[in-house]
Amino acid sequence: MDMLAREAQEALKQRSHRLRARTGASAEAVEVEAEVLTESERRELKDIEEALARIDKGAFGRCMQCGGAIGRHWLRAIPEARHCLTCAAVAR
């Protein structure tokens, strides 16, 4: 795993931990999360979990639309990014 992926993994795990800490429940307590977290927070947590899965699979940094590389600066700003800047702009 390259340094960028390790940095992203650590940042994502910290954000996940902070969100889950708001619920006061374990990671497995999805029903408690649904009651305590806002829709935006639940979506963020889902995005984080999916990004962590991409890191584990070795797919981190690849656009899910075109398959091209997602820029390092974009990934540092938004480590859960699924799309490169071009595909993200087209999707809007």
Secondary structure, 3 states (H helix, E strand, C coil): CCHHHHHHHHHHHHHHHHHHHHHCCCCCCHHHHHHHCCHHHHHHHHHHHHHHHHHHHCCCCECCCCCCECCHHHHHHCCCCCCCHHHHHHHC
